[in-house]
């Protein structure tokens, strides 16, 4: 089953982004869509997500099944006046 979740930091409340992938999948196999340009999905040595701002623990929120998963090969990211637009290649 493919699931979607929002990631946010428990320590500082920073919105990290969204992830999609198989439930229980390794972090390197997930599709990551950052909220803030330049953020990466950080993972500590125990496999837990870390906040790129404060280093705190990040947990998935609102995990839900996805009927049409994101294909990592067709994700498109563009900069628009210091904002990020996320979309798909037609």
N, C-alpha and C positions, 0 to 999 in steps of 0.2 A: 504494500500500500504506500502510495506517495502522499506525504503530508506537507503542509505549509505552516510556518510558525514565525512570529515576530520575536526578535531578540532585544532584550533591554537589560541594563545593568542593575543589579540589586543594590549596589553601593551608592552610585551617584544618579541613577535614573536615566542615564544616557540611552537614547534610542540607537541601537547598533544597526539594525536592518532586518531583512527577512531572509529566511532560508526555506528551500524546498528539497526534498529527497525522500528516500525510503526511511521508514521509521526505524531508528536504531542504527542508521548508516554511519560510517566513519565521516568525520568532518571534512576531509579532503574530497569526498564524493558529493557533497551538497552544492546546490546552486545558491550562491550568496548574492543578495542585492542590498548593498549598503545604503543607508539613509544619507550619510555624509560622504562627499567625494574624498577618495584616498583612504578610507577606512578599510581594513582587512579583517577577515575572520581569524582572530587569534585563539589558539588552543594551547593550554598548558600541558605539562608532561603527563598529567593524569587523564587527559582527554576532555577537560571541561573548557567551555568558552570563556574568554577573558575580555574585559572592556578595553577598547583601544585608547580610551581617555584616562581612566584611573587604574586599570589593571584588576578591577574587581570582578566578581563572578557574574556571568551573564547566563540567564535562563530563558528558554523558549516560552513564549506566552501564546495562548490561543491556538494551540495545535489543532489543525483540522485537515480532513482528507481533501485531496485535490483531484478533480476529474480531468483537468487538462494541465499537466505539469509543464513547467518552463523548460525549454530545451536550451542548455547552456551555450550551444553553438549559434543560436539565433538571438541571444540577448544583446541589446544595443544600449549603450550609455552615451549621453551627450551632455556637454556643458552649455548651459544657457544662462549667461550673466551670473556666474557663481552659484547656480542652482543645478541640480541634477534632474534630468528627465530620463525615465526608464521606459523602454518600449521594446518592440520586437521588429526584426527585419521582416518585411512582407514577403 
